[in-house]
């Protein structure tokens, strides 16, 4: 944890090649099971978003001091990107709004993104990592073919029309398999 006035950063990612940093708020280390735990995860996600906003409210000079102290070196121009990371999901839909300004990370997404980063020989910079996460997330959404349908459920002898999230199960299973494979260390030569 990296303390700053009014809050803390859970993880700071930096590369020696540039001054860009990725600040990560890590919340929800366990996948939720049921509505109560999903609500608790959503609360933790909101706490993480509040921490991000607190850091963004600091002056650039204070941000620089916090980052330089954490890195143990001086930096040039402060270029900060923020990410919200959870174990497996976020528990709240606003994280997927088009206007959501931060990087979304889950452990499976990060695993797939790091594999893409290696395979594509992207630069070992924060910008390279962010690019890998962005490309991988877009690929996951595209391959999952998620969409909404209206479904009917029967309750107490009556019928209700409800929105139902659907996806291509075969594609999702393949993504899960790729994620499992990508979490393995490559063989050493």
Secondary structure, 3 states (H helix, E strand, C coil): CEEECCEEECEEEECCCCCEEEEEEECCCCCCCCHHHHHHHHHHHHHHHHHHHHHHHCCHHHHHHHHHHHHCCCCCCCEEEEEEEECCCCCCHHHHCCCCCCEEEEHHHHHHHHHHHHHCCCCCCHHHHHHHHHHHHHHHHHHHCCEEEEEEEEECCEEEEEEEEECCHHHHHHHHHHHHHHCCCCCCC
